[in-house]
Amino acid sequence: MVVALGLAAMIMKSVVSRDTSSPGFLMKKWQSLVEQIGADDPNKRSN
């Protein structure tokens, strides 16, 4: 049980780490998605 909890904690840290020098992969993908949405210009869409 202790090993499983330790492994789960390590996995969670690597997934959602908010450290600016080494963010988790989920945070990197989320930031990329937010930047992509923010860069979208609705006036450039063709209907």
mmJSON file of the N, C-alpha and C atoms, coordinates in Angstrom:
{"data_MODEL":{"atom_site":{
"group_PDB":["ATOM","ATOM","ATOM","ATOM","ATOM","ATOM","ATOM","ATOM","ATOM","ATOM","ATOM","ATOM","ATOM","ATOM","ATOM","ATOM","ATOM","ATOM","ATOM","ATOM","ATOM","ATOM","ATOM","ATOM","ATOM","ATOM","ATOM","ATOM","ATOM","ATOM","ATOM","ATOM","ATOM","ATOM","ATOM","ATOM","ATOM","ATOM","ATOM","ATOM","ATOM","ATOM","ATOM","ATOM","ATOM","ATOM","ATOM","ATOM","ATOM","ATOM","ATOM","ATOM","ATOM","ATOM","ATOM","ATOM","ATOM","ATOM","ATOM","ATOM","ATOM","ATOM","ATOM","ATOM","ATOM","ATOM","ATOM","ATOM","ATOM","ATOM","ATOM","ATOM","ATOM","ATOM","ATOM","ATOM","ATOM","ATOM","ATOM","ATOM","ATOM","ATOM","ATOM","ATOM","ATOM","ATOM","ATOM","ATOM","ATOM","ATOM","ATOM","ATOM","ATOM","ATOM","ATOM","ATOM","ATOM","ATOM","ATOM","ATOM","ATOM","ATOM","ATOM","ATOM","ATOM","ATOM","ATOM","ATOM","ATOM","ATOM","ATOM","ATOM","ATOM","ATOM","ATOM","ATOM","ATOM","ATOM","ATOM","ATOM","ATOM","ATOM","ATOM","ATOM","ATOM","ATOM","ATOM","ATOM","ATOM","ATOM","ATOM","ATOM","ATOM","ATOM","ATOM","ATOM","ATOM","ATOM","ATOM","ATOM","ATOM"],
"id":[1,2,3,4,5,6,7,8,9,10,11,12,13,14,15,16,17,18,19,20,21,22,23,24,25,26,27,28,29,30,31,32,33,34,35,36,37,38,39,40,41,42,43,44,45,46,47,48,49,50,51,52,53,54,55,56,57,58,59,60,61,62,63,64,65,66,67,68,69,70,71,72,73,74,75,76,77,78,79,80,81,82,83,84,85,86,87,88,89,90,91,92,93,94,95,96,97,98,99,100,101,102,103,104,105,106,107,108,109,110,111,112,113,114,115,116,117,118,119,120,121,122,123,124,125,126,127,128,129,130,131,132,133,134,135,136,137,138,139,140,141],
"type_symbol":["N","C","C","N","C","C","N","C","C","N","C","C","N","C","C","N","C","C","N","C","C","N","C","C","N","C","C","N","C","C","N","C","C","N","C","C","N","C","C","N","C","C","N","C","C","N","C","C","N","C","C","N","C","C","N","C","C","N","C","C","N","C","C","N","C","C","N","C","C","N","C","C","N","C","C","N","C","C","N","C","C","N","C","C","N","C","C","N","C","C","N","C","C","N","C","C","N","C","C","N","C","C","N","C","C","N","C","C","N","C","C","N","C","C","N","C","C","N","C","C","N","C","C","N","C","C","N","C","C","N","C","C","N","C","C","N","C","C","N","C","C"],
"label_atom_id":["N","CA","C","N","CA","C","N","CA","C","N","CA","C","N","CA","C","N","CA","C","N","CA","C","N","CA","C","N","CA","C","N","CA","C","N","CA","C","N","CA","C","N","CA","C","N","CA","C","N","CA","C","N","CA","C","N","CA","C","N","CA","C","N","CA","C","N","CA","C","N","CA","C","N","CA","C","N","CA","C","N","CA","C","N","CA","C","N","CA","C","N","CA","C","N","CA","C","N","CA","C","N","CA","C","N","CA","C","N","CA","C","N","CA","C","N","CA","C","N","CA","C","N","CA","C","N","CA","C","N","CA","C","N","CA","C","N","CA","C","N","CA","C","N","CA","C","N","CA","C","N","CA","C","N","CA","C","N","CA","C","N","CA","C"],
"label_alt_id":[null,null,null,null,null,null,null,null,null,null,null,null,null,null,null,null,null,null,null,null,null,null,null,null,null,null,null,null,null,null,null,null,null,null,null,null,null,null,null,null,null,null,null,null,null,null,null,null,null,null,null,null,null,null,null,null,null,null,null,null,null,null,null,null,null,null,null,null,null,null,null,null,null,null,null,null,null,null,null,null,null,null,null,null,null,null,null,null,null,null,null,null,null,null,null,null,null,null,null,null,null,null,null,null,null,null,null,null,null,null,null,null,null,null,null,null,null,null,null,null,null,null,null,null,null,null,null,null,null,null,null,null,null,null,null,null,null,null,null,null,null],
"label_comp_id":["MET","MET","MET","VAL","VAL","VAL","VAL","VAL","VAL","ALA","ALA","ALA","LEU","LEU","LEU","GLY","GLY","GLY","LEU","LEU","LEU","ALA","ALA","ALA","ALA","ALA","ALA","MET","MET","MET","ILE","ILE","ILE","MET","MET","MET","LYS","LYS","LYS","SER","SER","SER","VAL","VAL","VAL","VAL","VAL","VAL","SER","SER","SER","ARG","ARG","ARG","ASP","ASP","ASP","THR","THR","THR","SER","SER","SER","SER","SER","SER","PRO","PRO","PRO","GLY","GLY","GLY","PHE","PHE","PHE","LEU","LEU","LEU","MET","MET","MET","LYS","LYS","LYS","LYS","LYS","LYS","TRP","TRP","TRP","GLN","GLN","GLN","SER","SER","SER","LEU","LEU","LEU","VAL","VAL","VAL","GLU","GLU","GLU","GLN","GLN","GLN","ILE","ILE","ILE","GLY","GLY","GLY","ALA","ALA","ALA","ASP","ASP","ASP","ASP","ASP","ASP","PRO","PRO","PRO","ASN","ASN","ASN","LYS","LYS","LYS","ARG","ARG","ARG","SER","SER","SER","ASN","ASN","ASN"],
"label_asym_id":["A","A","A","A","A","A","A","A","A","A","A","A","A","A","A","A","A","A","A","A","A","A","A","A","A","A","A","A","A","A","A","A","A","A","A","A","A","A","A","A","A","A","A","A","A","A","A","A","A","A","A","A","A","A","A","A","A","A","A","A","A","A","A","A","A","A","A","A","A","A","A","A","A","A","A","A","A","A","A","A","A","A","A","A","A","A","A","A","A","A","A","A","A","A","A","A","A","A","A","A","A","A","A","A","A","A","A","A","A","A","A","A","A","A","A","A","A","A","A","A","A","A","A","A","A","A","A","A","A","A","A","A","A","A","A","A","A","A","A","A","A"],
"label_entity_id":["1","1","1","1","1","1","1","1","1","1","1","1","1","1","1","1","1","1","1","1","1","1","1","1","1","1","1","1","1","1","1","1","1","1","1","1","1","1","1","1","1","1","1","1","1","1","1","1","1","1","1","1","1","1","1","1","1","1","1","1","1","1","1","1","1","1","1","1","1","1","1","1","1","1","1","1","1","1","1","1","1","1","1","1","1","1","1","1","1","1","1","1","1","1","1","1","1","1","1","1","1","1","1","1","1","1","1","1","1","1","1","1","1","1","1","1","1","1","1","1","1","1","1","1","1","1","1","1","1","1","1","1","1","1","1","1","1","1","1","1","1"],
"label_seq_id":[1,1,1,2,2,2,3,3,3,4,4,4,5,5,5,6,6,6,7,7,7,8,8,8,9,9,9,10,10,10,11,11,11,12,12,12,13,13,13,14,14,14,15,15,15,16,16,16,17,17,17,18,18,18,19,19,19,20,20,20,21,21,21,22,22,22,23,23,23,24,24,24,25,25,25,26,26,26,27,27,27,28,28,28,29,29,29,30,30,30,31,31,31,32,32,32,33,33,33,34,34,34,35,35,35,36,36,36,37,37,37,38,38,38,39,39,39,40,40,40,41,41,41,42,42,42,43,43,43,44,44,44,45,45,45,46,46,46,47,47,47],
"pdbx_PDB_ins_code":[null,null,null,null,null,null,null,null,null,null,null,null,null,null,null,null,null,null,null,null,null,null,null,null,null,null,null,null,null,null,null,null,null,null,null,null,null,null,null,null,null,null,null,null,null,null,null,null,null,null,null,null,null,null,null,null,null,null,null,null,null,null,null,null,null,null,null,null,null,null,null,null,null,null,null,null,null,null,null,null,null,null,null,null,null,null,null,null,null,null,null,null,null,null,null,null,null,null,null,null,null,null,null,null,null,null,null,null,null,null,null,null,null,null,null,null,null,null,null,null,null,null,null,null,null,null,null,null,null,null,null,null,null,null,null,null,null,null,null,null,null],
"Cartn_x":[0.823,0.0,0.87,1.925,2.82,3.51,3.907,4.57,3.601,2.37,1.365,1.094,0.99,0.752,1.946,3.135,4.333,4.419,4.11,4.122,3.052,1.863,0.785,1.179,1.822,2.257,3.295,4.217,5.232,4.601,3.653,2.974,2.191,1.465,0.681,1.591,2.726,3.649,4.162,4.431,4.935,3.836,2.593,1.482,1.038,0.86,0.255,1.161,2.449,3.372,3.213,3.133,2.989,4.299,5.398,6.713,7.021,7.4,7.62,8.824,9.813,10.993,10.786,9.861,9.607,8.139,7.236,5.813,5.471,4.421,3.956,3.398,3.318,2.896,1.45,0.594,-0.787,-0.857,-0.049,-0.02,0.539,1.533,2.081,1.012,0.282,-0.769,-1.891,-2.264,-3.321,-2.915,-1.682,-1.196,-1.185,-0.791,-0.793,-2.207,-3.166,-4.557,-5.088,-4.781,-5.227,-4.63,-3.362,-2.724,-3.321,-3.634,-4.239,-5.632,-6.408,-7.739,-7.617,-6.66,-6.461,-5.993,-5.283,-4.768,-5.811,-6.916,-7.964,-8.638,-8.714,-9.361,-10.693,-11.803,-13.104,-13.417,-12.756,-12.991,-12.365,-11.448,-10.779,-11.48,-12.552,-13.257,-14.056,-14.052,-14.876,-16.12,-17.253,-18.523,-18.994],
"Cartn_y":[-1.19,0.0,1.259,1.257,2.404,2.61,1.528,1.62,2.183,1.709,2.189,3.68,4.119,5.535,6.39,5.891,6.62,6.733,5.655,5.659,6.604,6.565,7.463,8.922,9.227,10.595,11.055,10.192,10.547,10.775,9.948,10.094,11.407,11.693,12.925,14.154,14.09,15.228,15.451,14.388,14.546,14.951,14.675,15.007,16.452,16.903,18.208,19.194,19.002,19.919,21.317,22.326,23.718,24.483,23.774,24.414,25.082,26.349,27.081,26.562,26.034,25.539,24.133,23.385,22.017,21.653,22.189,21.893,20.466,19.93,18.6,18.619,17.441,17.412,17.855,17.607,18.063,19.586,20.203,21.661,22.264,21.609,22.09,22.06,20.952,20.823,21.815,22.003,22.946,24.366,24.756,26.092,26.27,25.237,25.299,25.497,24.803,24.933,26.332,26.858,28.2,29.243,29.106,30.052,29.968,28.765,28.576,29.21,29.036,29.64,31.162,31.654,33.096,33.735,33.004,33.54,33.522,32.843,32.737,34.088,34.54,35.802,35.5,35.738,35.407,36.242,37.389,38.217,37.639,36.707,36.109,34.849,34.472,33.258,33.521,32.545,32.644,31.804,32.345,31.626,31.002],
"Cartn_z":[0.0,0.0,0.0,0.777,0.839,-0.504,-1.132,-2.437,-3.477,-3.459,-4.405,-4.209,-2.974,-2.712,-3.131,-2.888,-3.306,-4.818,-5.504,-6.969,-7.508,-6.92,-7.348,-7.137,-6.031,-5.763,-6.782,-7.141,-8.133,-9.496,-9.869,-11.159,-11.19,-10.123,-10.08,-10.161,-9.513,-9.552,-10.971,-11.707,-13.071,-14.045,-13.716,-14.608,-14.439,-13.213,-12.977,-12.248,-12.309,-11.643,-12.217,-11.337,-11.762,-11.66,-11.485,-11.411,-12.75,-12.73,-13.978,-14.758,-14.071,-14.781,-15.335,-14.753,-15.214,-14.982,-15.815,-15.613,-16.039,-15.458,-15.839,-17.249,-17.88,-19.28,-19.457,-18.483,-18.584,-18.54,-17.702,-17.621,-18.913,-19.527,-20.794,-21.875,-21.956,-22.968,-22.714,-21.454,-21.114,-21.506,-21.204,-21.563,-23.074,-23.797,-25.252,-25.787,-25.221,-25.636,-25.337,-24.162,-23.785,-24.733,-25.066,-25.981,-27.377,-27.823,-29.143,-29.189,-28.157,-28.104,-28.051,-27.273,-27.161,-28.453,-29.285,-30.544,-31.653,-31.434,-32.457,-32.654,-33.883,-34.199,-34.898,-34.232,-34.821,-36.068,-36.238,-37.42,-38.676,-38.534,-39.696,-40.183,-39.552,-39.973,-41.236,-42.103,-43.319,-43.115,-43.448,-43.27,-44.534],
"occupancy":[1.0,1.0,1.0,1.0,1.0,1.0,1.0,1.0,1.0,1.0,1.0,1.0,1.0,1.0,1.0,1.0,1.0,1.0,1.0,1.0,1.0,1.0,1.0,1.0,1.0,1.0,1.0,1.0,1.0,1.0,1.0,1.0,1.0,1.0,1.0,1.0,1.0,1.0,1.0,1.0,1.0,1.0,1.0,1.0,1.0,1.0,1.0,1.0,1.0,1.0,1.0,1.0,1.0,1.0,1.0,1.0,1.0,1.0,1.0,1.0,1.0,1.0,1.0,1.0,1.0,1.0,1.0,1.0,1.0,1.0,1.0,1.0,1.0,1.0,1.0,1.0,1.0,1.0,1.0,1.0,1.0,1.0,1.0,1.0,1.0,1.0,1.0,1.0,1.0,1.0,1.0,1.0,1.0,1.0,1.0,1.0,1.0,1.0,1.0,1.0,1.0,1.0,1.0,1.0,1.0,1.0,1.0,1.0,1.0,1.0,1.0,1.0,1.0,1.0,1.0,1.0,1.0,1.0,1.0,1.0,1.0,1.0,1.0,1.0,1.0,1.0,1.0,1.0,1.0,1.0,1.0,1.0,1.0,1.0,1.0,1.0,1.0,1.0,1.0,1.0,1.0],
"B_iso_or_equiv":[0.0,0.0,0.0,0.0,0.0,0.0,0.0,0.0,0.0,0.0,0.0,0.0,0.0,0.0,0.0,0.0,0.0,0.0,0.0,0.0,0.0,0.0,0.0,0.0,0.0,0.0,0.0,0.0,0.0,0.0,0.0,0.0,0.0,0.0,0.0,0.0,0.0,0.0,0.0,0.0,0.0,0.0,0.0,0.0,0.0,0.0,0.0,0.0,0.0,0.0,0.0,0.0,0.0,0.0,0.0,0.0,0.0,0.0,0.0,0.0,0.0,0.0,0.0,0.0,0.0,0.0,0.0,0.0,0.0,0.0,0.0,0.0,0.0,0.0,0.0,0.0,0.0,0.0,0.0,0.0,0.0,0.0,0.0,0.0,0.0,0.0,0.0,0.0,0.0,0.0,0.0,0.0,0.0,0.0,0.0,0.0,0.0,0.0,0.0,0.0,0.0,0.0,0.0,0.0,0.0,0.0,0.0,0.0,0.0,0.0,0.0,0.0,0.0,0.0,0.0,0.0,0.0,0.0,0.0,0.0,0.0,0.0,0.0,0.0,0.0,0.0,0.0,0.0,0.0,0.0,0.0,0.0,0.0,0.0,0.0,0.0,0.0,0.0,0.0,0.0,0.0],
"pdbx_formal_charge":[null,null,null,null,null,null,null,null,null,null,null,null,null,null,null,null,null,null,null,null,null,null,null,null,null,null,null,null,null,null,null,null,null,null,null,null,null,null,null,null,null,null,null,null,null,null,null,null,null,null,null,null,null,null,null,null,null,null,null,null,null,null,null,null,null,null,null,null,null,null,null,null,null,null,null,null,null,null,null,null,null,null,null,null,null,null,null,null,null,null,null,null,null,null,null,null,null,null,null,null,null,null,null,null,null,null,null,null,null,null,null,null,null,null,null,null,null,null,null,null,null,null,null,null,null,null,null,null,null,null,null,null,null,null,null,null,null,null,null,null,null],
"auth_seq_id":[1,1,1,2,2,2,3,3,3,4,4,4,5,5,5,6,6,6,7,7,7,8,8,8,9,9,9,10,10,10,11,11,11,12,12,12,13,13,13,14,14,14,15,15,15,16,16,16,17,17,17,18,18,18,19,19,19,20,20,20,21,21,21,22,22,22,23,23,23,24,24,24,25,25,25,26,26,26,27,27,27,28,28,28,29,29,29,30,30,30,31,31,31,32,32,32,33,33,33,34,34,34,35,35,35,36,36,36,37,37,37,38,38,38,39,39,39,40,40,40,41,41,41,42,42,42,43,43,43,44,44,44,45,45,45,46,46,46,47,47,47],
"auth_comp_id":["MET","MET","MET","VAL","VAL","VAL","VAL","VAL","VAL","ALA","ALA","ALA","LEU","LEU","LEU","GLY","GLY","GLY","LEU","LEU","LEU","ALA","ALA","ALA","ALA","ALA","ALA","MET","MET","MET","ILE","ILE","ILE","MET","MET","MET","LYS","LYS","LYS","SER","SER","SER","VAL","VAL","VAL","VAL","VAL","VAL","SER","SER","SER","ARG","ARG","ARG","ASP","ASP","ASP","THR","THR","THR","SER","SER","SER","SER","SER","SER","PRO","PRO","PRO","GLY","GLY","GLY","PHE","PHE","PHE","LEU","LEU","LEU","MET","MET","MET","LYS","LYS","LYS","LYS","LYS","LYS","TRP","TRP","TRP","GLN","GLN","GLN","SER","SER","SER","LEU","LEU","LEU","VAL","VAL","VAL","GLU","GLU","GLU","GLN","GLN","GLN","ILE","ILE","ILE","GLY","GLY","GLY","ALA","ALA","ALA","ASP","ASP","ASP","ASP","ASP","ASP","PRO","PRO","PRO","ASN","ASN","ASN","LYS","LYS","LYS","ARG","ARG","ARG","SER","SER","SER","ASN","ASN","ASN"],
"auth_asym_id":["A","A","A","A","A","A","A","A","A","A","A","A","A","A","A","A","A","A","A","A","A","A","A","A","A","A","A","A","A","A","A","A","A","A","A","A","A","A","A","A","A","A","A","A","A","A","A","A","A","A","A","A","A","A","A","A","A","A","A","A","A","A","A","A","A","A","A","A","A","A","A","A","A","A","A","A","A","A","A","A","A","A","A","A","A","A","A","A","A","A","A","A","A","A","A","A","A","A","A","A","A","A","A","A","A","A","A","A","A","A","A","A","A","A","A","A","A","A","A","A","A","A","A","A","A","A","A","A","A","A","A","A","A","A","A","A","A","A","A","A","A"],
"auth_atom_id":["N","CA","C","N","CA","C","N","CA","C","N","CA","C","N","CA","C","N","CA","C","N","CA","C","N","CA","C","N","CA","C","N","CA","C","N","CA","C","N","CA","C","N","CA","C","N","CA","C","N","CA","C","N","CA","C","N","CA","C","N","CA","C","N","CA","C","N","CA","C","N","CA","C","N","CA","C","N","CA","C","N","CA","C","N","CA","C","N","CA","C","N","CA","C","N","CA","C","N","CA","C","N","CA","C","N","CA","C","N","CA","C","N","CA","C","N","CA","C","N","CA","C","N","CA","C","N","CA","C","N","CA","C","N","CA","C","N","CA","C","N","CA","C","N","CA","C","N","CA","C","N","CA","C","N","CA","C","N","CA","C","N","CA","C"],
"pdbx_PDB_model_num":[1,1,1,1,1,1,1,1,1,1,1,1,1,1,1,1,1,1,1,1,1,1,1,1,1,1,1,1,1,1,1,1,1,1,1,1,1,1,1,1,1,1,1,1,1,1,1,1,1,1,1,1,1,1,1,1,1,1,1,1,1,1,1,1,1,1,1,1,1,1,1,1,1,1,1,1,1,1,1,1,1,1,1,1,1,1,1,1,1,1,1,1,1,1,1,1,1,1,1,1,1,1,1,1,1,1,1,1,1,1,1,1,1,1,1,1,1,1,1,1,1,1,1,1,1,1,1,1,1,1,1,1,1,1,1,1,1,1,1,1,1]
}}}
